[in-house]
Amino acid sequence: MKLGLHISNFTWPDGPAALAPTLAEIASAADEAGFERISVMDHVWQIGVNGPPELDMLEAYTALGFLAAHTRRAKLLTLVTGVTYRDPGLLAKAVTTLDVLSGGRAILGIGAAWNEEESAGLGLFFPPTKERFERLEETLRICRQMFDGDETPFSGTHYRLTRLLNNPQPLAEPRVPILIGGGGEKKTLLLVAKYADACNLFPGPELQHKLDVLKQHCDTVGRDYDEIQKTVVYRFDVGERGEKVAGVIDDLRRLAAMGIAVVHGGVRDAWDTKRFEIFRDEIVPAAEAL
């Protein structure tokens, strides 16, 4: 099992003036501690589970480019890109740029988008749910085609591209992985079975059921269920002095038994980078042994 660090809160003790060096220190510490991937949210306002919208928030792909320069090994992604925030040709180009400049470490994390409030606030396109899922499927097709170097024109219901030129091509082999976030059983998990290299789910009581639904979709479309990497979001609460480490490791063991390959989540007060020593010394080695 591998671990991922999710950075979703940028309101740190020394304020915006220290945000860049603090973010660099967090990313470097996580990279050195053995986190296999680092992600940010694709939001332009803070979301309710973390605090009011007025809290500090960075644009995702600019932030990932910064993280690429301050890490050496960790893969980089959004958890997850809102499909309506960027047209698919530009999105594929942004992810490819991240991949090339990071030495092949990009992952495309993507979903159907949900935050109507921030979209209305900043004038971002936000169609009804049905259309967002239609656009998500077309975007997945376009991105896969561009990552594969296929310049054939694309004509869909919502997007028409006359030449899918994407040079330079990504460095990732065999191509940039695509992760779809969300557990919707009729649409999202079907798209995972059809197009994705990985899924991202919540680790609650419904997790096994969601995995079973995904397997059913894989059987329906003729996809090998074991080809899809299963990941979950998680909140790493190790306690103030590491007193909760055993509980975290127990959770990881339970998730590994269900076939979860990556546990990906936030670390409380990540700006205090000494916390990553606990991961380096105890949690990462335990996870890798599962």
Contacts in CASP RR format, 6 or more apart in sequence:
PFRMAT RR
TARGET T0000
AUTHOR 0000-0000-0000
METHOD contacts of the structure
MODEL  1
MKLGLHISNFTWPDGPAALAPTLAEIASAADEAGFERISVMDHVWQIGVN
GPPELDMLEAYTALGFLAAHTRRAKLLTLVTGVTYRDPGLLAKAVTTLDV
LSGGRAILGIGAAWNEEESAGLGLFFPPTKERFERLEETLRICRQMFDGD
ETPFSGTHYRLTRLLNNPQPLAEPRVPILIGGGGEKKTLLLVAKYADACN
LFPGPELQHKLDVLKQHCDTVGRDYDEIQKTVVYRFDVGERGEKVAGVID
DLRRLAAMGIAVVHGGVRDAWDTKRFEIFRDEIVPAAEAL
1 252 0 8 1.000
1 255 0 8 1.000
1 256 0 8 1.000
1 260 0 8 1.000
1 261 0 8 1.000
1 262 0 8 1.000
1 263 0 8 1.000
1 287 0 8 1.000
1 288 0 8 1.000
1 290 0 8 1.000
2 36 0 8 1.000
2 37 0 8 1.000
2 261 0 8 1.000
2 262 0 8 1.000
2 263 0 8 1.000
2 287 0 8 1.000
2 288 0 8 1.000
3 34 0 8 1.000
3 35 0 8 1.000
3 36 0 8 1.000
3 262 0 8 1.000
3 263 0 8 1.000
3 264 0 8 1.000
3 279 0 8 1.000
3 283 0 8 1.000
3 284 0 8 1.000
3 287 0 8 1.000
4 30 0 8 1.000
4 35 0 8 1.000
4 36 0 8 1.000
4 37 0 8 1.000
4 38 0 8 1.000
4 39 0 8 1.000
4 74 0 8 1.000
4 262 0 8 1.000
4 263 0 8 1.000
4 264 0 8 1.000
4 265 0 8 1.000
5 26 0 8 1.000
5 30 0 8 1.000
5 35 0 8 1.000
5 37 0 8 1.000
5 38 0 8 1.000
5 39 0 8 1.000
5 74 0 8 1.000
5 264 0 8 1.000
5 265 0 8 1.000
5 266 0 8 1.000
5 267 0 8 1.000
5 270 0 8 1.000
6 38 0 8 1.000
6 39 0 8 1.000
6 40 0 8 1.000
6 41 0 8 1.000
6 79 0 8 1.000
6 233 0 8 1.000
6 264 0 8 1.000
6 265 0 8 1.000
6 266 0 8 1.000
7 23 0 8 1.000
7 26 0 8 1.000
7 27 0 8 1.000
7 38 0 8 1.000
7 39 0 8 1.000
7 40 0 8 1.000
7 266 0 8 1.000
7 270 0 8 1.000
8 40 0 8 1.000
8 41 0 8 1.000
8 47 0 8 1.000
8 50 0 8 1.000
8 266 0 8 1.000
9 46 0 8 1.000
9 50 0 8 1.000
9 55 0 8 1.000
10 19 0 8 1.000
10 23 0 8 1.000
10 55 0 8 1.000
10 56 0 8 1.000
10 57 0 8 1.000
10 58 0 8 1.000
11 46 0 8 1.000
11 55 0 8 1.000
11 56 0 8 1.000
12 18 0 8 1.000
12 19 0 8 1.000
12 22 0 8 1.000
12 56 0 8 1.000
12 271 0 8 1.000
13 271 0 8 1.000
14 22 0 8 1.000
15 56 0 8 1.000
16 56 0 8 1.000
19 56 0 8 1.000
19 58 0 8 1.000
20 66 0 8 1.000
22 271 0 8 1.000
23 63 0 8 1.000
23 66 0 8 1.000
23 67 0 8 1.000
23 70 0 8 1.000
24 66 0 8 1.000
24 70 0 8 1.000
25 271 0 8 1.000
25 273 0 8 1.000
26 270 0 8 1.000
26 271 0 8 1.000
26 273 0 8 1.000
27 38 0 8 1.000
27 67 0 8 1.000
27 70 0 8 1.000
27 71 0 8 1.000
27 74 0 8 1.000
28 70 0 8 1.000
28 71 0 8 1.000
29 273 0 8 1.000
29 276 0 8 1.000
30 38 0 8 1.000
30 71 0 8 1.000
30 74 0 8 1.000
30 267 0 8 1.000
30 270 0 8 1.000
30 276 0 8 1.000
30 279 0 8 1.000
31 38 0 8 1.000
31 70 0 8 1.000
31 71 0 8 1.000
31 72 0 8 1.000
31 73 0 8 1.000
31 74 0 8 1.000
32 276 0 8 1.000
32 280 0 8 1.000
33 276 0 8 1.000
33 277 0 8 1.000
33 279 0 8 1.000
33 280 0 8 1.000
33 284 0 8 1.000
34 73 0 8 1.000
34 74 0 8 1.000
34 279 0 8 1.000
34 280 0 8 1.000
34 284 0 8 1.000
35 74 0 8 1.000
35 279 0 8 1.000
35 284 0 8 1.000
36 74 0 8 1.000
36 75 0 8 1.000
36 262 0 8 1.000
37 74 0 8 1.000
37 75 0 8 1.000
37 76 0 8 1.000
37 77 0 8 1.000
37 107 0 8 1.000
37 262 0 8 1.000
37 264 0 8 1.000
38 67 0 8 1.000
38 71 0 8 1.000
38 74 0 8 1.000
38 75 0 8 1.000
38 76 0 8 1.000
38 77 0 8 1.000
39 76 0 8 1.000
39 77 0 8 1.000
39 78 0 8 1.000
39 79 0 8 1.000
39 264 0 8 1.000
40 58 0 8 1.000
40 60 0 8 1.000
40 63 0 8 1.000
40 64 0 8 1.000
40 67 0 8 1.000
40 78 0 8 1.000
40 79 0 8 1.000
41 47 0 8 1.000
41 57 0 8 1.000
41 60 0 8 1.000
41 78 0 8 1.000
41 79 0 8 1.000
42 60 0 8 1.000
42 78 0 8 1.000
42 79 0 8 1.000
42 80 0 8 1.000
42 81 0 8 1.000
42 82 0 8 1.000
42 85 0 8 1.000
43 57 0 8 1.000
43 60 0 8 1.000
43 115 0 8 1.000
43 118 0 8 1.000
44 57 0 8 1.000
44 59 0 8 1.000
44 118 0 8 1.000
44 122 0 8 1.000
44 124 0 8 1.000
45 53 0 8 1.000
45 54 0 8 1.000
45 57 0 8 1.000
45 115 0 8 1.000
45 117 0 8 1.000
45 118 0 8 1.000
45 122 0 8 1.000
46 52 0 8 1.000
46 53 0 8 1.000
46 54 0 8 1.000
46 55 0 8 1.000
46 56 0 8 1.000
46 57 0 8 1.000
47 53 0 8 1.000
47 115 0 8 1.000
53 117 0 8 1.000
53 118 0 8 1.000
60 78 0 8 1.000
60 81 0 8 1.000
61 78 0 8 1.000
61 94 0 8 1.000
61 95 0 8 1.000
61 98 0 8 1.000
64 76 0 8 1.000
64 77 0 8 1.000
64 78 0 8 1.000
64 98 0 8 1.000
64 106 0 8 1.000
65 76 0 8 1.000
65 98 0 8 1.000
65 101 0 8 1.000
65 102 0 8 1.000
67 76 0 8 1.000
68 76 0 8 1.000
68 98 0 8 1.000
68 101 0 8 1.000
68 102 0 8 1.000
68 105 0 8 1.000
69 101 0 8 1.000
71 102 0 8 1.000
71 105 0 8 1.000
73 105 0 8 1.000
74 105 0 8 1.000
75 105 0 8 1.000
75 106 0 8 1.000
75 107 0 8 1.000
76 98 0 8 1.000
76 102 0 8 1.000
76 105 0 8 1.000
76 106 0 8 1.000
76 107 0 8 1.000
77 106 0 8 1.000
77 107 0 8 1.000
77 108 0 8 1.000
77 109 0 8 1.000
77 179 0 8 1.000
78 109 0 8 1.000
78 110 0 8 1.000
79 109 0 8 1.000
79 181 0 8 1.000
79 200 0 8 1.000
79 233 0 8 1.000
79 264 0 8 1.000
80 109 0 8 1.000
80 110 0 8 1.000
80 111 0 8 1.000
80 179 0 8 1.000
80 180 0 8 1.000
80 181 0 8 1.000
80 182 0 8 1.000
80 200 0 8 1.000
81 91 0 8 1.000
81 108 0 8 1.000
81 109 0 8 1.000
81 110 0 8 1.000
81 111 0 8 1.000
82 110 0 8 1.000
82 111 0 8 1.000
82 112 0 8 1.000
82 113 0 8 1.000
83 110 0 8 1.000
83 111 0 8 1.000
83 112 0 8 1.000
83 113 0 8 1.000
83 132 0 8 1.000
83 135 0 8 1.000
83 136 0 8 1.000
83 139 0 8 1.000
84 113 0 8 1.000
84 119 0 8 1.000
84 124 0 8 1.000
84 125 0 8 1.000
84 126 0 8 1.000
84 127 0 8 1.000
84 132 0 8 1.000
84 135 0 8 1.000
85 113 0 8 1.000
85 124 0 8 1.000
85 125 0 8 1.000
86 94 0 8 1.000
87 159 0 8 1.000
88 138 0 8 1.000
88 139 0 8 1.000
88 142 0 8 1.000
88 143 0 8 1.000
88 159 0 8 1.000
88 161 0 8 1.000
89 142 0 8 1.000
89 143 0 8 1.000
89 146 0 8 1.000
89 161 0 8 1.000
89 164 0 8 1.000
91 108 0 8 1.000
91 139 0 8 1.000
91 143 0 8 1.000
92 108 0 8 1.000
92 142 0 8 1.000
92 143 0 8 1.000
92 146 0 8 1.000
92 147 0 8 1.000
92 166 0 8 1.000
93 146 0 8 1.000
93 166 0 8 1.000
95 106 0 8 1.000
95 108 0 8 1.000
95 143 0 8 1.000
95 147 0 8 1.000
95 170 0 8 1.000
95 176 0 8 1.000
96 106 0 8 1.000
96 146 0 8 1.000
96 147 0 8 1.000
96 166 0 8 1.000
96 168 0 8 1.000
96 169 0 8 1.000
96 170 0 8 1.000
96 176 0 8 1.000
98 105 0 8 1.000
98 106 0 8 1.000
99 105 0 8 1.000
99 106 0 8 1.000
99 170 0 8 1.000
99 171 0 8 1.000
99 172 0 8 1.000
99 176 0 8 1.000
100 168 0 8 1.000
100 170 0 8 1.000
100 171 0 8 1.000
103 171 0 8 1.000
104 170 0 8 1.000
104 171 0 8 1.000
104 172 0 8 1.000
105 172 0 8 1.000
106 170 0 8 1.000
106 172 0 8 1.000
106 176 0 8 1.000
107 176 0 8 1.000
107 177 0 8 1.000
107 178 0 8 1.000
107 179 0 8 1.000
107 198 0 8 1.000
108 143 0 8 1.000
108 176 0 8 1.000
108 177 0 8 1.000
108 178 0 8 1.000
108 179 0 8 1.000
109 178 0 8 1.000
109 179 0 8 1.000
109 180 0 8 1.000
109 181 0 8 1.000
109 200 0 8 1.000
110 136 0 8 1.000
110 139 0 8 1.000
110 140 0 8 1.000
110 143 0 8 1.000
110 178 0 8 1.000
110 179 0 8 1.000
110 180 0 8 1.000
110 181 0 8 1.000
111 136 0 8 1.000
111 180 0 8 1.000
111 181 0 8 1.000
111 182 0 8 1.000
111 188 0 8 1.000
112 129 0 8 1.000
112 132 0 8 1.000
112 133 0 8 1.000
112 136 0 8 1.000
112 187 0 8 1.000
112 188 0 8 1.000
113 119 0 8 1.000
113 126 0 8 1.000
113 132 0 8 1.000
116 126 0 8 1.000
118 124 0 8 1.000
119 125 0 8 1.000
119 126 0 8 1.000
120 126 0 8 1.000
126 132 0 8 1.000
127 135 0 8 1.000
131 158 0 8 1.000
133 187 0 8 1.000
133 188 0 8 1.000
133 191 0 8 1.000
134 157 0 8 1.000
134 158 0 8 1.000
135 158 0 8 1.000
135 159 0 8 1.000
136 191 0 8 1.000
137 191 0 8 1.000
137 194 0 8 1.000
137 195 0 8 1.000
138 154 0 8 1.000
138 156 0 8 1.000
138 157 0 8 1.000
138 158 0 8 1.000
138 159 0 8 1.000
139 159 0 8 1.000
140 178 0 8 1.000
140 180 0 8 1.000
140 191 0 8 1.000
140 194 0 8 1.000
140 195 0 8 1.000
140 196 0 8 1.000
141 154 0 8 1.000
141 195 0 8 1.000
142 154 0 8 1.000
142 159 0 8 1.000
142 161 0 8 1.000
142 164 0 8 1.000
143 176 0 8 1.000
143 178 0 8 1.000
144 175 0 8 1.000
144 178 0 8 1.000
144 195 0 8 1.000
145 152 0 8 1.000
145 154 0 8 1.000
145 164 0 8 1.000
146 164 0 8 1.000
146 166 0 8 1.000
147 166 0 8 1.000
147 169 0 8 1.000
147 170 0 8 1.000
147 175 0 8 1.000
147 176 0 8 1.000
148 175 0 8 1.000
149 164 0 8 1.000
149 166 0 8 1.000
149 169 0 8 1.000
150 164 0 8 1.000
151 163 0 8 1.000
151 164 0 8 1.000
151 165 0 8 1.000
151 166 0 8 1.000
152 164 0 8 1.000
153 160 0 8 1.000
153 161 0 8 1.000
153 162 0 8 1.000
153 163 0 8 1.000
153 164 0 8 1.000
154 160 0 8 1.000
154 161 0 8 1.000
154 164 0 8 1.000
170 176 0 8 1.000
177 197 0 8 1.000
177 198 0 8 1.000
177 229 0 8 1.000
178 195 0 8 1.000
178 196 0 8 1.000
178 197 0 8 1.000
178 198 0 8 1.000
179 196 0 8 1.000
179 197 0 8 1.000
179 198 0 8 1.000
179 199 0 8 1.000
179 200 0 8 1.000
179 229 0 8 1.000
179 231 0 8 1.000
180 188 0 8 1.000
180 191 0 8 1.000
180 192 0 8 1.000
180 195 0 8 1.000
180 196 0 8 1.000
180 198 0 8 1.000
180 199 0 8 1.000
180 200 0 8 1.000
181 188 0 8 1.000
181 199 0 8 1.000
181 200 0 8 1.000
181 201 0 8 1.000
182 188 0 8 1.000
182 189 0 8 1.000
182 199 0 8 1.000
182 200 0 8 1.000
182 201 0 8 1.000
183 189 0 8 1.000
183 199 0 8 1.000
183 201 0 8 1.000
183 202 0 8 1.000
183 210 0 8 1.000
184 210 0 8 1.000
185 210 0 8 1.000
185 213 0 8 1.000
189 199 0 8 1.000
189 210 0 8 1.000
189 213 0 8 1.000
189 214 0 8 1.000
189 217 0 8 1.000
190 217 0 8 1.000
190 221 0 8 1.000
192 199 0 8 1.000
192 214 0 8 1.000
192 217 0 8 1.000
192 228 0 8 1.000
193 214 0 8 1.000
193 217 0 8 1.000
193 218 0 8 1.000
193 220 0 8 1.000
193 221 0 8 1.000
193 223 0 8 1.000
193 228 0 8 1.000
194 217 0 8 1.000
194 221 0 8 1.000
194 223 0 8 1.000
196 228 0 8 1.000
197 227 0 8 1.000
197 228 0 8 1.000
197 229 0 8 1.000
198 228 0 8 1.000
198 229 0 8 1.000
198 230 0 8 1.000
198 231 0 8 1.000
198 262 0 8 1.000
199 214 0 8 1.000
199 228 0 8 1.000
199 229 0 8 1.000
199 230 0 8 1.000
199 231 0 8 1.000
200 231 0 8 1.000
200 232 0 8 1.000
200 233 0 8 1.000
200 264 0 8 1.000
201 207 0 8 1.000
201 210 0 8 1.000
201 211 0 8 1.000
201 230 0 8 1.000
201 231 0 8 1.000
201 232 0 8 1.000
201 233 0 8 1.000
202 232 0 8 1.000
202 233 0 8 1.000
203 232 0 8 1.000
203 233 0 8 1.000
203 234 0 8 1.000
203 251 0 8 1.000
203 255 0 8 1.000
203 260 0 8 1.000
203 263 0 8 1.000
207 232 0 8 1.000
207 255 0 8 1.000
207 258 0 8 1.000
208 258 0 8 1.000
211 230 0 8 1.000
211 258 0 8 1.000
211 259 0 8 1.000
214 225 0 8 1.000
214 228 0 8 1.000
215 225 0 8 1.000
217 223 0 8 1.000
218 224 0 8 1.000
218 225 0 8 1.000
218 228 0 8 1.000
219 225 0 8 1.000
229 261 0 8 1.000
229 262 0 8 1.000
230 258 0 8 1.000
230 259 0 8 1.000
230 260 0 8 1.000
230 261 0 8 1.000
230 262 0 8 1.000
231 260 0 8 1.000
231 261 0 8 1.000
231 262 0 8 1.000
231 263 0 8 1.000
231 264 0 8 1.000
232 255 0 8 1.000
232 260 0 8 1.000
232 262 0 8 1.000
232 263 0 8 1.000
232 264 0 8 1.000
233 264 0 8 1.000
233 265 0 8 1.000
234 251 0 8 1.000
234 263 0 8 1.000
234 264 0 8 1.000
234 265 0 8 1.000
234 266 0 8 1.000
235 265 0 8 1.000
235 266 0 8 1.000
235 268 0 8 1.000
236 248 0 8 1.000
236 265 0 8 1.000
236 266 0 8 1.000
236 267 0 8 1.000
236 268 0 8 1.000
236 279 0 8 1.000
236 283 0 8 1.000
237 244 0 8 1.000
237 248 0 8 1.000
237 268 0 8 1.000
238 244 0 8 1.000
238 245 0 8 1.000
238 248 0 8 1.000
238 267 0 8 1.000
238 275 0 8 1.000
238 278 0 8 1.000
238 279 0 8 1.000
238 283 0 8 1.000
239 268 0 8 1.000
242 278 0 8 1.000
245 278 0 8 1.000
245 282 0 8 1.000
245 283 0 8 1.000
248 283 0 8 1.000
249 282 0 8 1.000
249 283 0 8 1.000
249 286 0 8 1.000
249 287 0 8 1.000
251 263 0 8 1.000
252 263 0 8 1.000
252 283 0 8 1.000
252 286 0 8 1.000
252 287 0 8 1.000
252 290 0 8 1.000
253 290 0 8 1.000
255 263 0 8 1.000
256 287 0 8 1.000
256 290 0 8 1.000
263 287 0 8 1.000
267 275 0 8 1.000
267 276 0 8 1.000
267 279 0 8 1.000
268 275 0 8 1.000
269 275 0 8 1.000
END
